[in-house]
Amino acid sequence: MKISARNVLAGTIQSIIRGVVNAEVTLMLQGGETVTAIITNGSVDSLELKEGKPAYAVIKASEVMIGKSMDGLRLSARNRLAGKVTKLQAGIVSCEMVIELPSGMAVVASITKAGATELGLKEGDTVSAVVKASSVLIGV
């Protein structure tokens, strides 16, 4: 199967915390970073998820927010992946960028051109890719 999501990050299930309806699933990515997803208990069961099982965090580029100078900033978003902008392609309305994590893994983000301009983004900048846990899909 091929999918249109730009971010398919390989890892291993580190933990699963079940609630009444949903579960919090944390993946340790191959580079050592963690990504947390909120998915239904039914999905945990149908995917046969368990700690130690290989899995993928799947994130659409449009679900990735970009933060700059975030030291001390408090957000409710569970996932903050710090890295450097290695590619920035500006269009008329939006910009696509690649953020390389310290491990070498990459995250692709698609944000508005106005947002990129407001942040003064350029290649080489240190940024954080910010993703809500509810925007992360899990694949096996």
N, C-alpha and C positions, 0 to 999 in steps of 0.2 A: 504494500500500500504506500502511496505517496500522499503527502498532505501539504497544504499551502502554508501552514505555520512555519515561520522562519527559524524558530528556536526549538530544537529538539535536543535536550541536554541529557546525556547518559549519566546514570548514577545507580545507587543502591539504596533500597528502602532502609532508612535509619530508625524511624519510629512511626507508629500508628497509634493515635489516641482517638478512640471512638466516643462520640456523643450519642444522643438519642437518635438523630437522623443523619448527621454528617460525621466525617472523620477528618482529623488533621494528619496528613501524611507528609513526613519530612524525608527528602532524598539527600544523601551525601553524593554530590557530583564527583565525577572522576578526578577533578582538579582539587577537591577538598572543600569547595564551597557547599552550602546547603540551600535547598529550595523547599519551601513548605507549600502544600496544596490543601485546599478544603474540598473534599469530594464526598459523595453520599456513601453511606455504609453499604448500600447495594452495589456500588461500583467497587468498593474494596473487596466484597465477596466475589463478584463476577470476574474480577481480574486476579483473584486469589493472591492478593497482596499479603506479604508478611515481611518482617524484618529480615534483612540480608538478601532479599530478592532483587535482581537487576530490574530497573525500570527507567522510564524517561519522563522528564518534565517537559511538557509541550506548552509553548507560550507564543501567541501571535505577537508580531512586532508592534502592532498598534496598541497592545495592552501594556507595553513597557513605557514607563515614565522615566524621565531623566532628571537627576538632581545634581547640582554643582555646589561645592562648598557646604556639604551637609553635616560636617562635624557638629555634634551636639543637637542636631535637629531631630525632633521626635515626631514620628509618623505612625499611623496605625497599620500601614502596609508591612507585611511580614518579611518580604524579600527585598534585600538591598545587596546588590552585587557590584562592588567597586571595581573599576578598571579604567582603561585609557581609551579614548576615541581613536580608532585606527583608520576609520573611513567615514567621511561625511559627504553625502551627496544631497545637495539642495535642489529642490524643485520649485515650482511656482507657489504651491500651496503647502507642501510638506517636505520634510527632510528624512532621509534614511541614514542611520549611522550604525557602525559596528563598534561595540565596546569589547576590548580584549581584557579578560580577567587575568589576574596574576598567574593562574594555572595554564594560561594559553587558550582556554575555552573562550568562545565568542558569544555575545548576545547582540541580536539585531533589534533596533528600536526604530519606530516610525513615529515622528512627532510633527507638529505643525511648524512651518517655517518661522512663524511669528514667535513660537516658543523657543526655537533654536536661536533666533536673533536676540531675544530678550536675555537668554543665558549667555550670549556671546560665545557660543560653542564653536570650536575649531578642532582639527585633528591634533592629537597630542594632549588634549585636556584630560584631566582626571575627573571622572564623573561616577555616579552611581545609577545603575539600572534598577528601578523600583517597580515591583510587581505585587499586586494584592494576591493573597493566597487563593482567593476565589477565582482568579483569572488563570490559574495554573491547572492544566489537565495532566493526568498521569496515563502513560502508555506502557505496555509490556510487550 
